[in-house]
Amino acid sequence: MTDGPTGHELQTARDEQSRASLLDGVLCRCPNCGRGPLFAGFLKVVDRCAACRFDFTRLNTGDGAAVFVMQIAGAPVVFGALFVQLAYNPPIWVLLAVALPLVLGLSLGLMRPGKGVMVALQMRNRTERC
C-alpha cells in the first residue's frame, strides 16, 4: 500500500486548479501563475507573463470571445426591449436611448473577461496553433 494521493484526490486537485485558472482568466491575470497581467492593451494578450514568463504567443483565441459576448449582452437587451415595446409602447427613440448604451456597456465590460476565459480554456485544454 502506498501513501501517495489517490486518483480521486488527484482529480479533485486538477479540478480546483482548473477553476482557479478560469477565475484568473476572468480577472485578466495570467492563468498559469495568477500574478501577472494577461493583457497589454484593451484586448491584446501579452507575449510573455511578467511574473512566470509563460509564452502566450502560441495561443490564439481569435473572435471566440466576441461571439459569446454578443450572445450574452444582446439577448437580454433585445428581449427586454421587445417586452417594453409590447407592454408600454414607448417611442422608438426611448428604446434606442436605453438599449444601445446598455448593449455597448455590457459588450465592452464583458469582452476582456471573456477573452481571458478563452485563453485560460486554451491553456487548460492544451490546444496548439495549427
N, C-alpha and C positions, 0 to 999 in steps of 0.2 A: 504494500500500500504506500502511496506517495503522499507527501504533504503539500504538493503543488495545487494550484487552483483547478477547480472542476470545469467542465465545459460550460455549465450554466453560469458560473462566476465570470468566465472569460467573455461570454456573450453579453452579460449584463454590463461589464466594463466597457466593451465595444459600443454598446447602445448609449451609455452615458457619455462617452467621448464623442459619439456622433451627434448627440443632442447639443453638447457643448460647442462643437464646431459650427452647427447650424445657427446657434444663438450668436456666436461670434460673427457669422456672416450677416445676420440681421442687424447687429450693432456696428457693422462696417469695420470689423477688426480682422486681422489675419486668422483664418480658420485653422491654421497649423499650430500657432502658438497662443493666439488670443491677445497678443500685446500690440503688435504693430498695426498701423493704419492699412486698410485694404485699398483705398483709393488715393490717387494723386490729384485728381480733379473731381468734377461732379460725378462722372461715370467711368473715368479712365482708371483701370486697375494698375497698381504699381507693378513694376517689373520684378522687384525683389522686396521681400518683407524687410523693414528696417531693423526688426528685432531678431528674427531667426534666419534671415537670408533665404527663405523659401522662394523658389523661382516660379513666378506666375505666368511667364511668357508662354508656357506650353498649354495653358488653359485658355479656352475661347468660349464665352457664353453667347456671343452673337446677340440676336434680338430676342432671346428666350424670355428674359425678364420683362421686356416691353409687352409681349403678348399676354402674359399673366396679369400685369398691372392694368392693361386696358380692360381686361375682363373684370378684374376686381373693382376698379374705380368706375367703370362705365355702367355696369349692370345696376347697382343700386341707385345711381343718379338718374338713369334713364327710366327705370321703373317708378322711382319716386316722382319724377316729373310727369310721367304718364298718369299716375294716381292723382296728383294735384290737379292736372289739367281736366281729368274726368270728374273729379269731385267738386272742384271750386271754379273751374273755367276762368282763370286769371288771364290777363293779356299776355301775349307771347313774349313781350319784352321782359316781363317779370320772371318768366321761366328761364329765359336766356341769362338774365342778370344774376340769377341764383345758380343755375345748373352749370354754366360754363366755368365760373371761378371754382366751383366745387370739384368738377372733374379735373381741372388744371391743378388745383392744390393736392388732391388725392394722388394724381399721377406723379407729380414731382416728389411728393412726400414718400411714396412707396417705391420709386424707381431704384434708389441706392440700396435700401434693404433687400429688395427683390433680386438685384444683381449680385449682392453679397451672398444671398442664399444659393443662387445658381453656381457661384464659384465654389462655395462650401460643398454643394452636392457633387460637383465635378471632382473635387478633391476626395470626397468620401468614396465615390464610386470609381475612382482612379481612371477616369476617361482620358484619353490621349487625343491630340490633334491628328487628323488623317494626313 
